[in-house]
Amino acid sequence: MSDNKQSHFTIDRALYEQADVDNSKYKSSPGLTEDVILDISSQKNEPKWMLEKRLQAFELFKHTAIPTWGPDLSGLNLDDIIYFIRPDAQESNVWKDVPKEIRQTFDRLGIPEAEKKYLGGVGAQYDSDVIYHNIQEDLKKKGVIFENMDVALREHEDLVKKYFMTQCILVNDHKFSMLHASVWSGGTFIYIPPGVKVNLPLQAYFRMNAQSGGQFEHTLIIADVGSEVQYIEGCSAPRYTINSLHAGGVEIFVHKNARVRYYSIENWSKNTYNLNTKRALVDEDGIIEWINANMGSGVTMLYPSSILRGRGARSDFLGVAFAGSGQNQDTGAKVIHVAPDTKSTIRSKSISSGGGVCTYRGYVYIGENAERSKVDVECNALLIDDESISNTHPYMKIDTDNVNIVHEAQVGKIGDEEIFYLQSRGLSIEQARQLIVSGFIEPIIKALPLEYALELNRLIELEMEASVG
């Protein structure tokens, strides 16, 4: 795919510089009350136990303070957020049945075209509702379930009840998991039966369109014994002068000998607070792979977490964050080893430009029963100018002997000598910077499917252009 084609992750800057037409047919009043939660549950015709979980979370939310240990969240007024926004569209598995104004957004993102070429299934969410969902017939025949979470709650209630915020992300984890449990809407449900290997990626794209809106999609992936799946999430939002909130939740269950590769490209607008929670539980000899790219949002707090609870379980994390002018990207990863012979790697890269702030915040815990565990952590930061900032906050707690732990951190700045050398070879200053950045993020690019690698490169190029003027 050449660079001048449409992006799956919003290289069309107009998609987030300005809003699309307001296609909502229903919006709750700003602020969160019990009536809003009752309305969400009623409109979705949910079972009683889900409403009870929502109300339990809301009670906890009301009495829990906003965290103060990370980026400044004082600009986020939760009473201004609209927590439930329904587009004027019904879910369809045929693109032509999606309303034209909404479909045009996803056409510009390249989602329908990508589905034809190399995806096993696609979901598309607009504000609080999924408006398109489809999966290849051969995967259905193998027993693969790929549904909107609201549909899954109706059609696969027992599975959802067993896994939804019961073991992985808990309702009482923190302020924004409580909020998420109170008002979640839409998202993705995936179940892969034992021994089934899904060769083509499944993808979901989340578009937050409304002014002062919040998006709270829930992703629940269950990879049964010996199964494999790749899942790609993309996110975007238009730019307003009023702040928006994204507080999604991702729960991944990797059962014995299963493997899940989770890709996430989050390209929010600068008015967005991205306060997402992602976590995986990994059983014996299971593998979870996180590949994340974060950019665009004014503030991000995101730390994908793996709990290695089975012997031989493994977690690999590879992430990149970009912070431009006025942006604070506080990202990293967490790994908890509670079983022997478990392994984890964390490779975190960040780029700060135009006075942006990137922070790596990592946590590794090795429990007393996790003998012979191996951990390798490497965080590298690149500063484009003298005004930008990079911070590193690693934390490790080791409660057993006979483990192998490696940690390395490096911060570098693009220097005048490097720029001069590349200019002497005929490159402009902008081209020289981009070449250095491309080399820096090469491990991330190699890990992505080709189409997405090209688009991520282009996105970072656009962000750099914007941040350095």
PyMOL commands that set and color helices and strands:
alter all, ss='L'
color gray80, all
select helices_A, chain A and resi 14-17+34-43+48-62+78-80+95-97+100-109+111-118+137-141+149-155+157-163+175-183+416-424+429-440+442-447+450-468
alter helices_A, ss='H'
color red, helices_A
select strands_A, chain A and resi 24-27+85-87+121-126+129-135+145-148+187-192+202-207+214-215+218-223+228-236+244-246+249-254+259-267+272-275+277-282+287-295+299-302+305-308+314-323+328-331+334-337+343-352+357-366+374-383+389-398+404-413
alter strands_A, ss='S'
color yellow, strands_A
deselect
rebuild
show_as cartoon
